[in-house]
Amino acid sequence: MTLPAPLQRPLNHQIARAFYRAAWWVLTPIVPFYLSRRARRRKEDPTRISERHGLTNLQRPRGPLVWVHGASVGESLSALALIERLLKDRDDLFVLVTTGTVTSAELMEARLPARAFHQYAPIDHPLYVRRFLAHWRPDAVLWFESEFWPNLLIQTQKLQVPMALLNARMSEGSFDSWLRHKWAIAPILKGFQVCLAQNDRITEMLIALGADRAQTSGNLKYVAGALPDVPEGRSTLAQQIGGRPVVLAAQTITPEEEMMAHTHQHLEGSHPGLLTLVAPRHPERGDEIRMALEGLGLTVAQRSRGEEITRDTQIYLADTMGELGIFYRLCDVVFLGRSLVDGGGGSNSLEPARLGCAILQGPHTDNFAEITAYLENEGAISVVADVAALETRLDALLDNQAARQALADAARSATDKGEGILSFVADEVLPLIPEYDDGEAAHANA
């Protein structure tokens, strides 16, 4: 017998949830092997694997605790300014930040303010989720952008913890897919007391998918602070570089490193002493990238090995974590990676823009389409169609200091757009966080 259509969807939803939970229990024996394999590939921190099982050595702080979740570096960086604002407005507040990648964990450890701390998000196994929630007992949850883990969200909803979806983003393709399975996404979206989207189109998508309270806040990436500097380390590198022209290829993925290597070889004849810095998106690929570049006949110095830049160095491989701010401050022109490869998704061009860089970027920037369009409209970024166009544009900019400076000045000016976004988001979030009296604070620490 076929159920009436209004009954099919709730049943499908219940069956899907039950199947998802059951699948995790079946996979339980495999999880340790999976995590060990990821640790060997440097995708997990072997000293903190227990956190992925919902365990921790840290005590829950005494007082109200906000849990902030971001999948990786981009989401967690977007959250930093808001975390600082919330801690400033509420001096009794503590913030737990969870992410899922080694890169983001290292970044958060270095940049989180006092009363904020990082843990790895538990794997979405029902047991690990229950452990995590039972220990931390968050008073409010702020979920950034677009990564939904069903057990984490559903179990939090069952505990009636207020939740907000912040800086929400969604591609048209994802929206079309979710629209066909609205029965699955609508209950999750309805669990958020607040849904704040990066733009009006995403707000429309969230409402169409079942969000009860969605509105546009603007993109929190506009209000993130500048990437940190290490003046002493930067000074040392500047001395090694001397007066050489410097091109930075940042956040690159395969095969963009080799594209930049060929570009370097074509340009160094007309730009004597040219030095190309390569800062890959995944620094653990450093040895692999070095082998490929040396195979092209280039002289490479590798930062993770402590090698210095000499007059013979053609490529400086910046395969370390948390130092991109240094390299943005050292270059004449930056090429932002993940953008010459179809499906790469692009990189956050606001980071070099804040530091007054002359920025080039490829055409594949779907994950940052709004930011790219805005900066391009402001004359703050130059988008090139392919590697040949990149080479031509680099050649022109290296020859023309005035053009580089104009691009850099426009980039710095364009990043002032974020004023007001942070205050709007904070005003929406603060009412979700309960006030504690002394008895409640003591209970929270019990």
N, C-alpha and C positions, 0 to 999 in steps of 0.2 A: 504494500500500500504506500502511496506517495503522500507525504504530509503536506498540508496547505503551505503555500510559500511563506507566510509570516512565521510559521513554526520551523521551517527548514533551517533558516539562518542561525537562530539560537542553538539548535541541535548541532549543526555543523561546527559552530564555535565551541560548544562543549566537547564534542568529539575531538576536534583539533587540539584543544588544550590537554585533554586526557592522553591523546597519542603523543604529544610533545613531552609531557611529563614522563610517560612510560618509556619513551625512547631514551631519555636521560638515565633512567634506572638501569636499562639494558646496557648502556654504554659505561656504567660506573667502573667496571674493572679496567677499561681501556684508558680512562682519563689520566692516570699516573704516567702511562707510557707516552701518551700524547704530549703531556706537559714536559716530560723528560726530553723528548725529541725536539720540542720547541726550544728548550733550554740549551741543547747542544748546538742549535742553529742561532743562538743568541737572541731569540725572540721572547724568552722568559728569563727572569732573574732567578737563578737556582737557589739563592739564599732566601727568596721570598715566595717560593712555590706554595707554601701553606696558605697564603692570602687568597690564592685562586680557589682554595677549598673552603673559603669562608672563615678561616682561622687567623688569629693575630696575637702578637705579644703585647700590643698596646692596650691600655685601659681607656674606657670611654671617659672623656672629660666630664667634669661636674658642671652641669648647666645645659642650656639649649644647644642642640647640635643640628646643623644643616649639612645634609649630604649633597654634594655636587658631583654629578657624573658626566664625564666627557670621554668619548671613545679613544681619542689619540691627541697628538700635539695641537692641532688646530682648534679643537673644541676646548681643550683645557686652557690654552692661551686666551681664548675668547672669554673664559670665565674669570681670569685673574683680576681684571679691573672691578668686576662686580663683587668678587670675594673681598677685595680691599675695602670697597664701599660699605658692604654689609658689616664688616668687622669694625669699621669706623663708627657706623651709626648705632651698633649694638655692642657695648663693651663687655657684655656678659656672654657673647656668642662664641661658639667654636665651629669650625668648618672641616668636614671630612671630604677630601677629593679622591674620587676613584677614576682610574683610567685602565686601559687594557694593554698598553705597549711599554716596552722598556724605555724607549725614547721619551715618551711623555712622563714616565715616572721620574727619570733623571732630571728632566726639565722642572717638574713640579717641586722636587726636593730642593732644587737650587733657588727657586723663585717664590715659593709660597711665603706669605708673611707669618708673623707670630699668631698663634691660636688657630692656625690652619695646618693640616698635615695630610699626607698622601697614603693611600693603600691601593693595591691592585684590586680591581673589581672581581668578585667571585665568578667562576664559571656558572652558567645559568642552570645548574643542576638544582633540583628542589631542596636537597639536603644542604648544599653549600649556601644557598640563598637564605634558608632558615637560620643557619648558624650566623651568617653575616648580620641579618636583621635583629636576631636575638641579642647579639653582643652590642651593636652600635645604637639600636633604638633611636633612629633619627627623628627629629621633630618636624622636619620638612625636607623635601627632596627637590633639587633643581636638576633637570635632565636637559643636557645641551644637544641641540641640533637634530640628529636623525637616527641614531642607533637605538633600536628598541629590543630589549631582552625580555621576553614574555614572563618568565618566572619572577624575575626581579621586580617588574612592574606590577604584576598581578598580586604577588605576596605583599608588596608595599601597600597597594590599594586595600587589601583585606585588613591591614592593620590601621586603616583610616588615617594614614599619614598624609598631610597635604602635599601635593605635587604640582610642580610647574614645568612646562616644556618651554625652554628658552632658546632664542636664536634659531628657531626651527627653519629647516631648509628641506626642499623636496624638488626633485627634477620632474619634468613633465612625464618622462617614462615611468618613474616610480609612482606618480599619481595615477596614471592610467592603469597600472598593474593593481594598485591598492583599491581603485574604484571597482574593479571586478571582484574584489574580495573584501568589500566594505564590512561584511559581517565579522571579519577577523580584526580589523584595525579600529572600528568604531568603539568597541568597549574599552580598548586601551586609551584612546584619545579622551573618552569621557571621564577617565580616571584622573585627568589633570584639571586642577581647579583654575589654572591659568595657562594659556597657550599664546606665546608671543613669537611672531614670525619675522623673518628678515625683510619681507616686502609684502605688498598687498596681494600679489598673485598667490603666494604661499598661504596667506591667511584665507583666501578663497578656497584653496585646496583643502586645508584643515577643516573648514566648516563643511565642505561637501563630503568629507570622509567621516563626519560625525562629532567633531570637537564642539563642545557646548559653549566655550568661551574663548574665542580666538581673536586676536587683534594684531596689528602691525606695530612693532617696536623700532624697527631699523636693525641694522646689523651690528652686533657688539664687537665685531672685528674692527670697526672704525674707532673704537675707544680703547683698544688694547694699548698698553704702553710700548715704548721702543724696546727692541731687543737689547739685552744687557751688554755692556762693554767691559773689557778687561784692559784698562789703559796700559799697564805694564807689559802684558803679553802683546798688545797691539803695537806698542812702541818697538819691541824687539823685532817683530815681523817687519815693521816699516823700515827699520835700519837695514834688514836683510834685503828688502826689495829695492831700496834706494830710490832713484828717480824713474824706474821702469814703468811703462804703461801697464795697467793691470785690468784684466777682464775676469769677472767672477761668473762661473756657471753654478747656480745654487739650486738645491733641491732636485738634482738630476736623477733620472731613471734610465735604465737600459733602453735604447742604445745612445742616449744623448751625450754620454761622456765621450764616446768615439766620434760623434758628430762634432763636438767641441774640439776634439783633438785635431781632426782634419781642418777645421776652421782656423785653429792656431797655426797649423803648418802653412796654410794659404796666406795668412796675414803677417806672419813674423818677418817676411822679407821686406814689406813696406813699412813695418813698425818695429824697428830694431829694439831688441831687448824685451819684446812683449812677453808678459808672464800671464798664464791662465791659471786661476784658482778654480778647483773643482770641489764643491761641497755636496756630496751625494745625499739624496733623501734618506737613504739607509746606509749609515756609516759602516755597518758590518760588512758591506761589500767592498771595503777598501782594498784588500789584497787582490780580489778579482779584477777590480778596475785598474789597479796598477799594472797587473800582468797584461791586460788588453792594451793599455796605453804604451807600455814599453815595447809591446809587439809591433806597434806602429813606428817605432824608432825614436820615441820621445824620451827625454830625460825627466824623470819623475822624482820629487821629494815627497815623502809621506808623513803627515803630521802625527798620526798615531804611533809612528815608530821614532818620533823625536828628531826627525831629519830636518836640517835647516835649508833655507833657500840660498842657493849659491848663484853666481853669475851664469852657470851652465844650466840651471833649472829652467825647464820650459813649462812644466805642469807642477803645481803645488796641490797635492791631494789632501784636502782638509776633511779627513774622515774621522772627526771627533764630534762629541755631543755638546750642545749648549754654547757654541762659539760663533754661530752664524752672524751675530751682531758685530763681532770683530771684523769679519771679512766684508760685510756690507760697508763698513767704515773705511776700508782700505782700497776699494776698487774704484776705477774710473767709470766702468759700465758693468751692469749686472744683467745676465740672461737668466730668467726664471724658468726652471725646468718643469718637467711633467707636462709640457705644453707643445712640444714638437711631435709627440707621439699620439696618434689617435686613441682616445680613451684614457689618456693620462690624467685628465681632470684639472690640470693647472695647479698653481701654487698661490699662496696669499701674497699678492703684490703690495698690500698695505705695509708689510714689514720693511721692505727696502724703501718704500715711499716715505715713511716717517723719518728715515735717516738721510733723506735727500739724495737718493741714488738716481742715476740715469738708467731707466729700466727698459729692457727688451723682453718680449714674451711671444711664444708661438700661438697658434690659433686654437689649440685644444684646451679650453679653460672652463669646461662645463661646471665644475664645482665652484668656480669663482666668477661666473659670468657677469653678475651684477657689478661686482667690484671692478672687474676688468673694463666693462663698458663705461662705468663712471670715470675711472682714471683716464681712459682713452679720450672721453669727451672733454676732460679737463686739460688735455694735452700733457698728461703726466706719465704716459707710458706709450711705447711704440710696439705695436703688434705686427709680427712678421709672419709671412705665409708658410715659409719652409726654411730649411737650413741654408739654402742659397741666398735667400733674402736676408737671413740673419747675418751672414757673412758680409753682404753688401752694406747693411746698416751699421754693423760694428766698425767696418772700415771707415765709413763716413764720420761716425761719432769720434773715433780715435783721432781723426784728422782735424776735428773742429771742437775746440774747447768751449766756445760760446754756445754751440748747439747742445753739448753735454750739460752745460750749466743751466740752460733754459729748461731742459727736460727735468733736471734734478730739482730746480726751484718750483716748477709746477707740481711735481710729486709731493714735495714737502707741504706746499700750500693746500693741496687737495685733501690732506689727511685731517684737516680741521673739521670735517663734516660731522664727527661723532658727538659734538656738544649737544647735550639734552637727552641722548639715547640712554646713557647710563642712569640718569636720574629717573627717567620713565620706568625702566626695568626695575630699579631698586624700589620704587614706590609700589609696584605691583607685587613684588616678592615679600617685602617686609611684613605685611599683614598676615602672611601665612605662618610666620614664625611665632610660636607662643612665648608669652612672658613666664618666667619661672619665679615662684617665691622660694624662700630658703628651704622649706620642706621638700618641695618638688626637686630642687637641685640636689639635695642629699639623696633622694630616691633614685635620681638619674645615675648617681655614681655608685649605687649599691650593687 
